[in-house]
Amino acid sequence: MNIELFGTWAGAVYQALDASETRVLGFKLIKKATKLKKDEIMAALGWLGREGKIIVSQNEDDIIIALV
């Protein structure tokens, strides 16, 4: 697997979050907006988290991701 894919996935997730009015989306909405697979989104979140660009929390129904 090419490491550049991780950056591409992270870019797709970042753009989906940035396009949202609140800059906050649940995991399910990110999946729908980006058309990425679960593992690809998780890799993207790891990338964005390491860069300090997101905050991750969880509620009863979903994982919530917000841009910093």
PyMOL Python script that loads the backbone (N, CA, C, O; Angstrom):
from pymol import cmd

cmd.read_pdbstr("""\
ATOM      1  N   MET A   1       0.843  -1.185   0.000  1.00  0.00           N
ATOM      2  CA  MET A   1       0.000   0.000   0.000  1.00  0.00           C
ATOM      3  C   MET A   1       0.886   1.244   0.000  1.00  0.00           C
ATOM      4  O   MET A   1       1.905   1.303   0.688  1.00  0.00           O
ATOM      5  N   ASN A   2       0.482   2.209  -0.767  1.00  0.00           N
ATOM      6  CA  ASN A   2       1.231   3.446  -0.895  1.00  0.00           C
ATOM      7  C   ASN A   2       0.864   4.402   0.247  1.00  0.00           C
ATOM      8  O   ASN A   2      -0.315   4.669   0.479  1.00  0.00           O
ATOM      9  N   ILE A   3       1.861   4.909   0.950  1.00  0.00           N
ATOM     10  CA  ILE A   3       1.641   5.794   2.092  1.00  0.00           C
ATOM     11  C   ILE A   3       0.918   7.078   1.685  1.00  0.00           C
ATOM     12  O   ILE A   3       0.258   7.699   2.518  1.00  0.00           O
ATOM     13  N   GLU A   4       1.031   7.480   0.429  1.00  0.00           N
ATOM     14  CA  GLU A   4       0.355   8.681  -0.045  1.00  0.00           C
ATOM     15  C   GLU A   4      -1.167   8.556   0.037  1.00  0.00           C
ATOM     16  O   GLU A   4      -1.870   9.562   0.130  1.00  0.00           O
ATOM     17  N   LEU A   5      -1.672   7.321   0.002  1.00  0.00           N
ATOM     18  CA  LEU A   5      -3.113   7.105   0.129  1.00  0.00           C
ATOM     19  C   LEU A   5      -3.641   7.634   1.456  1.00  0.00           C
ATOM     20  O   LEU A   5      -4.744   8.178   1.511  1.00  0.00           O
ATOM     21  N   PHE A   6      -2.873   7.482   2.512  1.00  0.00           N
ATOM     22  CA  PHE A   6      -3.290   7.964   3.828  1.00  0.00           C
ATOM     23  C   PHE A   6      -3.518   9.473   3.798  1.00  0.00           C
ATOM     24  O   PHE A   6      -4.494   9.974   4.358  1.00  0.00           O
ATOM     25  N   GLY A   7      -2.622  10.181   3.148  1.00  0.00           N
ATOM     26  CA  GLY A   7      -2.767  11.629   3.019  1.00  0.00           C
ATOM     27  C   GLY A   7      -3.967  12.003   2.166  1.00  0.00           C
ATOM     28  O   GLY A   7      -4.655  12.984   2.450  1.00  0.00           O
ATOM     29  N   THR A   8      -4.219  11.226   1.126  1.00  0.00           N
ATOM     30  CA  THR A   8      -5.385  11.465   0.270  1.00  0.00           C
ATOM     31  C   THR A   8      -6.665  11.267   1.052  1.00  0.00           C
ATOM     32  O   THR A   8      -7.588  12.075   0.951  1.00  0.00           O
ATOM     33  N   TRP A   9      -6.729  10.202   1.827  1.00  0.00           N
ATOM     34  CA  TRP A   9      -7.912   9.932   2.657  1.00  0.00           C
ATOM     35  C   TRP A   9      -8.087  11.033   3.700  1.00  0.00           C
ATOM     36  O   TRP A   9      -9.199  11.506   3.933  1.00  0.00           O
ATOM     37  N   ALA A  10      -6.986  11.433   4.320  1.00  0.00           N
ATOM     38  CA  ALA A  10      -7.050  12.499   5.325  1.00  0.00           C
ATOM     39  C   ALA A  10      -7.567  13.793   4.696  1.00  0.00           C
ATOM     40  O   ALA A  10      -8.347  14.518   5.312  1.00  0.00           O
ATOM     41  N   GLY A  11      -7.136  14.074   3.485  1.00  0.00           N
ATOM     42  CA  GLY A  11      -7.610  15.262   2.780  1.00  0.00           C
ATOM     43  C   GLY A  11      -9.106  15.206   2.514  1.00  0.00           C
ATOM     44  O   GLY A  11      -9.799  16.215   2.644  1.00  0.00           O
ATOM     45  N   ALA A  12      -9.607  14.036   2.142  1.00  0.00           N
ATOM     46  CA  ALA A  12     -11.040  13.875   1.879  1.00  0.00           C
ATOM     47  C   ALA A  12     -11.850  14.087   3.154  1.00  0.00           C
ATOM     48  O   ALA A  12     -12.892  14.740   3.129  1.00  0.00           O
ATOM     49  N   VAL A  13     -11.376  13.540   4.258  1.00  0.00           N
ATOM     50  CA  VAL A  13     -12.077  13.706   5.536  1.00  0.00           C
ATOM     51  C   VAL A  13     -12.017  15.166   5.978  1.00  0.00           C
ATOM     52  O   VAL A  13     -13.018  15.725   6.426  1.00  0.00           O
ATOM     53  N   TYR A  14     -10.855  15.775   5.852  1.00  0.00           N
ATOM     54  CA  TYR A  14     -10.710  17.184   6.239  1.00  0.00           C
ATOM     55  C   TYR A  14     -11.661  18.060   5.425  1.00  0.00           C
ATOM     56  O   TYR A  14     -12.326  18.933   5.982  1.00  0.00           O
ATOM     57  N   GLN A  15     -11.731  17.836   4.121  1.00  0.00           N
ATOM     58  CA  GLN A  15     -12.606  18.634   3.261  1.00  0.00           C
ATOM     59  C   GLN A  15     -14.071  18.444   3.633  1.00  0.00           C
ATOM     60  O   GLN A  15     -14.840  19.405   3.614  1.00  0.00           O
ATOM     61  N   ALA A  16     -14.468  17.219   3.972  1.00  0.00           N
ATOM     62  CA  ALA A  16     -15.854  16.969   4.386  1.00  0.00           C
ATOM     63  C   ALA A  16     -16.172  17.732   5.670  1.00  0.00           C
ATOM     64  O   ALA A  16     -17.242  18.328   5.792  1.00  0.00           O
ATOM     65  N   LEU A  17     -15.248  17.713   6.621  1.00  0.00           N
ATOM     66  CA  LEU A  17     -15.454  18.448   7.870  1.00  0.00           C
ATOM     67  C   LEU A  17     -15.488  19.948   7.623  1.00  0.00           C
ATOM     68  O   LEU A  17     -16.331  20.652   8.179  1.00  0.00           O
ATOM     69  N   ASP A  18     -14.589  20.431   6.806  1.00  0.00           N
ATOM     70  CA  ASP A  18     -14.501  21.861   6.523  1.00  0.00           C
ATOM     71  C   ASP A  18     -15.739  22.364   5.778  1.00  0.00           C
ATOM     72  O   ASP A  18     -16.138  23.516   5.946  1.00  0.00           O
ATOM     73  N   ALA A  19     -16.336  21.519   4.969  1.00  0.00           N
ATOM     74  CA  ALA A  19     -17.524  21.901   4.199  1.00  0.00           C
ATOM     75  C   ALA A  19     -18.792  21.940   5.049  1.00  0.00           C
ATOM     76  O   ALA A  19     -19.791  22.546   4.661  1.00  0.00           O
ATOM     77  N   SER A  20     -18.743  21.291   6.203  1.00  0.00           N
ATOM     78  CA  SER A  20     -19.913  21.280   7.078  1.00  0.00           C
ATOM     79  C   SER A  20     -20.019  22.631   7.792  1.00  0.00           C
ATOM     80  O   SER A  20     -19.003  23.237   8.132  1.00  0.00           O
ATOM     81  N   GLU A  21     -21.234  23.094   8.015  1.00  0.00           N
ATOM     82  CA  GLU A  21     -21.457  24.399   8.662  1.00  0.00           C
ATOM     83  C   GLU A  21     -20.775  24.508  10.014  1.00  0.00           C
ATOM     84  O   GLU A  21     -20.190  25.538  10.348  1.00  0.00           O
ATOM     85  N   THR A  22     -20.856  23.442  10.780  1.00  0.00           N
ATOM     86  CA  THR A  22     -20.312  23.465  12.141  1.00  0.00           C
ATOM     87  C   THR A  22     -18.883  22.946  12.223  1.00  0.00           C
ATOM     88  O   THR A  22     -18.253  23.027  13.277  1.00  0.00           O
ATOM     89  N   ARG A  23     -18.368  22.415  11.119  1.00  0.00           N
ATOM     90  CA  ARG A  23     -17.045  21.776  11.072  1.00  0.00           C
ATOM     91  C   ARG A  23     -16.973  20.586  12.014  1.00  0.00           C
ATOM     92  O   ARG A  23     -15.908  20.234  12.521  1.00  0.00           O
ATOM     93  N   VAL A  24     -18.140  19.970  12.239  1.00  0.00           N
ATOM     94  CA  VAL A  24     -18.272  18.778  13.086  1.00  0.00           C
ATOM     95  C   VAL A  24     -19.161  17.786  12.351  1.00  0.00           C
ATOM     96  O   VAL A  24     -20.228  18.147  11.855  1.00  0.00           O
ATOM     97  N   LEU A  25     -18.715  16.529  12.281  1.00  0.00           N
ATOM     98  CA  LEU A  25     -19.518  15.473  11.665  1.00  0.00           C
ATOM     99  C   LEU A  25     -19.368  14.186  12.457  1.00  0.00           C
ATOM    100  O   LEU A  25     -18.340  13.943  13.089  1.00  0.00           O
ATOM    101  N   GLY A  26     -20.395  13.378  12.414  1.00  0.00           N
ATOM    102  CA  GLY A  26     -20.307  12.031  12.962  1.00  0.00           C
ATOM    103  C   GLY A  26     -19.616  11.118  11.964  1.00  0.00           C
ATOM    104  O   GLY A  26     -19.537  11.424  10.774  1.00  0.00           O
ATOM    105  N   PHE A  27     -19.121  10.005  12.457  1.00  0.00           N
ATOM    106  CA  PHE A  27     -18.418   9.035  11.620  1.00  0.00           C
ATOM    107  C   PHE A  27     -19.288   8.603  10.440  1.00  0.00           C
ATOM    108  O   PHE A  27     -18.814   8.498   9.309  1.00  0.00           O
ATOM    109  N   LYS A  28     -20.573   8.355  10.723  1.00  0.00           N
ATOM    110  CA  LYS A  28     -21.492   7.895   9.675  1.00  0.00           C
ATOM    111  C   LYS A  28     -21.623   8.932   8.559  1.00  0.00           C
ATOM    112  O   LYS A  28     -21.660   8.573   7.382  1.00  0.00           O
ATOM    113  N   LEU A  29     -21.694  10.205   8.917  1.00  0.00           N
ATOM    114  CA  LEU A  29     -21.799  11.262   7.909  1.00  0.00           C
ATOM    115  C   LEU A  29     -20.494  11.438   7.134  1.00  0.00           C
ATOM    116  O   LEU A  29     -20.513  11.738   5.941  1.00  0.00           O
ATOM    117  N   ILE A  30     -19.372  11.254   7.807  1.00  0.00           N
ATOM    118  CA  ILE A  30     -18.086  11.313   7.105  1.00  0.00           C
ATOM    119  C   ILE A  30     -18.007  10.183   6.084  1.00  0.00           C
ATOM    120  O   ILE A  30     -17.562  10.380   4.954  1.00  0.00           O
ATOM    121  N   LYS A  31     -18.439   9.013   6.497  1.00  0.00           N
ATOM    122  CA  LYS A  31     -18.428   7.861   5.583  1.00  0.00           C
ATOM    123  C   LYS A  31     -19.296   8.146   4.364  1.00  0.00           C
ATOM    124  O   LYS A  31     -18.904   7.850   3.235  1.00  0.00           O
ATOM    125  N   LYS A  32     -20.463   8.717   4.588  1.00  0.00           N
ATOM    126  CA  LYS A  32     -21.383   9.031   3.495  1.00  0.00           C
ATOM    127  C   LYS A  32     -20.802  10.124   2.585  1.00  0.00           C
ATOM    128  O   LYS A  32     -20.899  10.030   1.362  1.00  0.00           O
ATOM    129  N   ALA A  33     -20.202  11.153   3.182  1.00  0.00           N
ATOM    130  CA  ALA A  33     -19.685  12.291   2.416  1.00  0.00           C
ATOM    131  C   ALA A  33     -18.446  11.938   1.599  1.00  0.00           C
ATOM    132  O   ALA A  33     -18.255  12.451   0.496  1.00  0.00           O
ATOM    133  N   THR A  34     -17.605  11.061   2.145  1.00  0.00           N
ATOM    134  CA  THR A  34     -16.330  10.762   1.479  1.00  0.00           C
ATOM    135  C   THR A  34     -16.361   9.497   0.637  1.00  0.00           C
ATOM    136  O   THR A  34     -15.526   9.320  -0.250  1.00  0.00           O
ATOM    137  N   LYS A  35     -17.315   8.617   0.906  1.00  0.00           N
ATOM    138  CA  LYS A  35     -17.399   7.313   0.230  1.00  0.00           C
ATOM    139  C   LYS A  35     -16.192   6.420   0.546  1.00  0.00           C
ATOM    140  O   LYS A  35     -15.896   5.475  -0.185  1.00  0.00           O
ATOM    141  N   LEU A  36     -15.500   6.739   1.655  1.00  0.00           N
ATOM    142  CA  LEU A  36     -14.364   5.925   2.084  1.00  0.00           C
ATOM    143  C   LEU A  36     -14.848   4.746   2.921  1.00  0.00           C
ATOM    144  O   LEU A  36     -15.927   4.785   3.514  1.00  0.00           O
ATOM    145  N   LYS A  37     -14.030   3.700   2.957  1.00  0.00           N
ATOM    146  CA  LYS A  37     -14.315   2.537   3.801  1.00  0.00           C
ATOM    147  C   LYS A  37     -13.940   2.877   5.244  1.00  0.00           C
ATOM    148  O   LYS A  37     -13.196   3.821   5.506  1.00  0.00           O
ATOM    149  N   LYS A  38     -14.475   2.081   6.169  1.00  0.00           N
ATOM    150  CA  LYS A  38     -14.231   2.322   7.598  1.00  0.00           C
ATOM    151  C   LYS A  38     -12.732   2.385   7.906  1.00  0.00           C
ATOM    152  O   LYS A  38     -12.282   3.303   8.590  1.00  0.00           O
ATOM    153  N   ASP A  39     -11.967   1.426   7.412  1.00  0.00           N
ATOM    154  CA  ASP A  39     -10.527   1.393   7.690  1.00  0.00           C
ATOM    155  C   ASP A  39      -9.806   2.611   7.105  1.00  0.00           C
ATOM    156  O   ASP A  39      -8.854   3.116   7.698  1.00  0.00           O
ATOM    157  N   GLU A  40     -10.259   3.077   5.949  1.00  0.00           N
ATOM    158  CA  GLU A  40      -9.653   4.251   5.334  1.00  0.00           C
ATOM    159  C   GLU A  40      -9.935   5.500   6.166  1.00  0.00           C
ATOM    160  O   GLU A  40      -9.064   6.354   6.334  1.00  0.00           O
ATOM    161  N   ILE A  41     -11.148   5.596   6.678  1.00  0.00           N
ATOM    162  CA  ILE A  41     -11.491   6.743   7.538  1.00  0.00           C
ATOM    163  C   ILE A  41     -10.683   6.699   8.825  1.00  0.00           C
ATOM    164  O   ILE A  41     -10.192   7.730   9.285  1.00  0.00           O
ATOM    165  N   MET A  42     -10.542   5.520   9.406  1.00  0.00           N
ATOM    166  CA  MET A  42      -9.764   5.403  10.644  1.00  0.00           C
ATOM    167  C   MET A  42      -8.308   5.806  10.415  1.00  0.00           C
ATOM    168  O   MET A  42      -7.712   6.474  11.260  1.00  0.00           O
ATOM    169  N   ALA A  43      -7.733   5.409   9.285  1.00  0.00           N
ATOM    170  CA  ALA A  43      -6.365   5.810   8.958  1.00  0.00           C
ATOM    171  C   ALA A  43      -6.287   7.329   8.781  1.00  0.00           C
ATOM    172  O   ALA A  43      -5.340   7.966   9.240  1.00  0.00           O
ATOM    173  N   ALA A  44      -7.282   7.894   8.120  1.00  0.00           N
ATOM    174  CA  ALA A  44      -7.327   9.348   7.912  1.00  0.00           C
ATOM    175  C   ALA A  44      -7.436  10.085   9.242  1.00  0.00           C
ATOM    176  O   ALA A  44      -6.785  11.110   9.446  1.00  0.00           O
ATOM    177  N   LEU A  45      -8.263   9.560  10.148  1.00  0.00           N
ATOM    178  CA  LEU A  45      -8.408  10.193  11.462  1.00  0.00           C
ATOM    179  C   LEU A  45      -7.099  10.126  12.246  1.00  0.00           C
ATOM    180  O   LEU A  45      -6.748  11.069  12.955  1.00  0.00           O
ATOM    181  N   GLY A  46      -6.388   9.026  12.121  1.00  0.00           N
ATOM    182  CA  GLY A  46      -5.079   8.913  12.765  1.00  0.00           C
ATOM    183  C   GLY A  46      -4.117   9.968  12.244  1.00  0.00           C
ATOM    184  O   GLY A  46      -3.389  10.600  13.008  1.00  0.00           O
ATOM    185  N   TRP A  47      -4.128  10.143  10.945  1.00  0.00           N
ATOM    186  CA  TRP A  47      -3.264  11.139  10.297  1.00  0.00           C
ATOM    187  C   TRP A  47      -3.614  12.547  10.795  1.00  0.00           C
ATOM    188  O   TRP A  47      -2.741  13.308  11.215  1.00  0.00           O
ATOM    189  N   LEU A  48      -4.907  12.873  10.738  1.00  0.00           N
ATOM    190  CA  LEU A  48      -5.355  14.201  11.158  1.00  0.00           C
ATOM    191  C   LEU A  48      -5.152  14.426  12.657  1.00  0.00           C
ATOM    192  O   LEU A  48      -4.818  15.531  13.087  1.00  0.00           O
ATOM    193  N   GLY A  49      -5.355  13.382  13.437  1.00  0.00           N
ATOM    194  CA  GLY A  49      -5.137  13.483  14.877  1.00  0.00           C
ATOM    195  C   GLY A  49      -3.680  13.736  15.202  1.00  0.00           C
ATOM    196  O   GLY A  49      -3.368  14.551  16.069  1.00  0.00           O
ATOM    197  N   ARG A  50      -2.794  13.051  14.519  1.00  0.00           N
ATOM    198  CA  ARG A  50      -1.358  13.236  14.746  1.00  0.00           C
ATOM    199  C   ARG A  50      -0.933  14.659  14.398  1.00  0.00           C
ATOM    200  O   ARG A  50      -0.034  15.217  15.027  1.00  0.00           O
ATOM    201  N   GLU A  51      -1.581  15.236  13.398  1.00  0.00           N
ATOM    202  CA  GLU A  51      -1.274  16.618  13.011  1.00  0.00           C
ATOM    203  C   GLU A  51      -1.962  17.641  13.912  1.00  0.00           C
ATOM    204  O   GLU A  51      -1.725  18.841  13.773  1.00  0.00           O
ATOM    205  N   GLY A  52      -2.819  17.176  14.842  1.00  0.00           N
ATOM    206  CA  GLY A  52      -3.506  18.081  15.754  1.00  0.00           C
ATOM    207  C   GLY A  52      -4.628  18.871  15.099  1.00  0.00           C
ATOM    208  O   GLY A  52      -4.955  19.970  15.548  1.00  0.00           O
ATOM    209  N   LYS A  53      -5.217  18.331  14.051  1.00  0.00           N
ATOM    210  CA  LYS A  53      -6.247  19.055  13.309  1.00  0.00           C
ATOM    211  C   LYS A  53      -7.670  18.689  13.723  1.00  0.00           C
ATOM    212  O   LYS A  53      -8.618  19.364  13.322  1.00  0.00           O
ATOM    213  N   ILE A  54      -7.835  17.627  14.521  1.00  0.00           N
ATOM    214  CA  ILE A  54      -9.187  17.191  14.902  1.00  0.00           C
ATOM    215  C   ILE A  54      -9.267  16.884  16.388  1.00  0.00           C
ATOM    216  O   ILE A  54      -8.266  16.653  17.067  1.00  0.00           O
ATOM    217  N   ILE A  55     -10.510  16.893  16.860  1.00  0.00           N
ATOM    218  CA  ILE A  55     -10.854  16.420  18.199  1.00  0.00           C
ATOM    219  C   ILE A  55     -11.884  15.323  18.001  1.00  0.00           C
ATOM    220  O   ILE A  55     -12.842  15.495  17.247  1.00  0.00           O
ATOM    221  N   VAL A  56     -11.696  14.209  18.665  1.00  0.00           N
ATOM    222  CA  VAL A  56     -12.600  13.071  18.533  1.00  0.00           C
ATOM    223  C   VAL A  56     -13.299  12.831  19.864  1.00  0.00           C
ATOM    224  O   VAL A  56     -12.661  12.792  20.916  1.00  0.00           O
ATOM    225  N   SER A  57     -14.610  12.670  19.804  1.00  0.00           N
ATOM    226  CA  SER A  57     -15.397  12.324  20.986  1.00  0.00           C
ATOM    227  C   SER A  57     -16.420  11.277  20.572  1.00  0.00           C
ATOM    228  O   SER A  57     -16.501  10.899  19.404  1.00  0.00           O
ATOM    229  N   GLN A  58     -17.188  10.820  21.528  1.00  0.00           N
ATOM    230  CA  GLN A  58     -18.176   9.790  21.225  1.00  0.00           C
ATOM    231  C   GLN A  58     -19.450  10.054  21.997  1.00  0.00           C
ATOM    232  O   GLN A  58     -19.415  10.457  23.159  1.00  0.00           O
ATOM    233  N   ASN A  59     -20.591   9.821  21.333  1.00  0.00           N
ATOM    234  CA  ASN A  59     -21.864   9.852  22.036  1.00  0.00           C
ATOM    235  C   ASN A  59     -22.460   8.459  21.971  1.00  0.00           C
ATOM    236  O   ASN A  59     -21.772   7.516  21.581  1.00  0.00           O
ATOM    237  N   GLU A  60     -23.704   8.309  22.338  1.00  0.00           N
ATOM    238  CA  GLU A  60     -24.318   6.989  22.385  1.00  0.00           C
ATOM    239  C   GLU A  60     -24.388   6.313  21.022  1.00  0.00           C
ATOM    240  O   GLU A  60     -24.302   5.089  20.927  1.00  0.00           O
ATOM    241  N   ASP A  61     -24.547   7.113  19.965  1.00  0.00           N
ATOM    242  CA  ASP A  61     -24.809   6.566  18.646  1.00  0.00           C
ATOM    243  C   ASP A  61     -23.638   6.605  17.666  1.00  0.00           C
ATOM    244  O   ASP A  61     -23.624   5.841  16.701  1.00  0.00           O
ATOM    245  N   ASP A  62     -22.669   7.469  17.892  1.00  0.00           N
ATOM    246  CA  ASP A  62     -21.678   7.700  16.845  1.00  0.00           C
ATOM    247  C   ASP A  62     -20.387   8.260  17.432  1.00  0.00           C
ATOM    248  O   ASP A  62     -20.353   8.727  18.571  1.00  0.00           O
ATOM    249  N   ILE A  63     -19.333   8.201  16.634  1.00  0.00           N
ATOM    250  CA  ILE A  63     -18.077   8.875  16.935  1.00  0.00           C
ATOM    251  C   ILE A  63     -18.188  10.261  16.291  1.00  0.00           C
ATOM    252  O   ILE A  63     -18.577  10.378  15.129  1.00  0.00           O
ATOM    253  N   ILE A  64     -17.852  11.292  17.035  1.00  0.00           N
ATOM    254  CA  ILE A  64     -17.971  12.669  16.559  1.00  0.00           C
ATOM    255  C   ILE A  64     -16.582  13.234  16.322  1.00  0.00           C
ATOM    256  O   ILE A  64     -15.710  13.151  17.187  1.00  0.00           O
ATOM    257  N   ILE A  65     -16.383  13.809  15.140  1.00  0.00           N
ATOM    258  CA  ILE A  65     -15.097  14.383  14.776  1.00  0.00           C
ATOM    259  C   ILE A  65     -15.294  15.873  14.499  1.00  0.00           C
ATOM    260  O   ILE A  65     -16.211  16.257  13.772  1.00  0.00           O
ATOM    261  N   ALA A  66     -14.436  16.706  15.077  1.00  0.00           N
ATOM    262  CA  ALA A  66     -14.510  18.151  14.894  1.00  0.00           C
ATOM    263  C   ALA A  66     -13.150  18.686  14.496  1.00  0.00           C
ATOM    264  O   ALA A  66     -12.120  18.221  14.986  1.00  0.00           O
ATOM    265  N   LEU A  67     -13.149  19.663  13.606  1.00  0.00           N
ATOM    266  CA  LEU A  67     -11.900  20.352  13.281  1.00  0.00           C
ATOM    267  C   LEU A  67     -11.535  21.275  14.426  1.00  0.00           C
ATOM    268  O   LEU A  67     -12.407  21.871  15.059  1.00  0.00           O
ATOM    269  N   VAL A  68     -10.255  21.389  14.685  1.00  0.00           N
ATOM    270  CA  VAL A  68      -9.756  22.276  15.739  1.00  0.00           C
ATOM    271  C   VAL A  68      -9.787  23.696  15.240  1.00  0.00           C
ATOM    272  O   VAL A  68      -9.408  24.614  15.967  1.00  0.00           O
TER     273      VAL A  68
END
""", "prot")
cmd.dss("prot")
cmd.show_as("cartoon", "prot")
cmd.util.cbc("prot")
cmd.orient("prot")
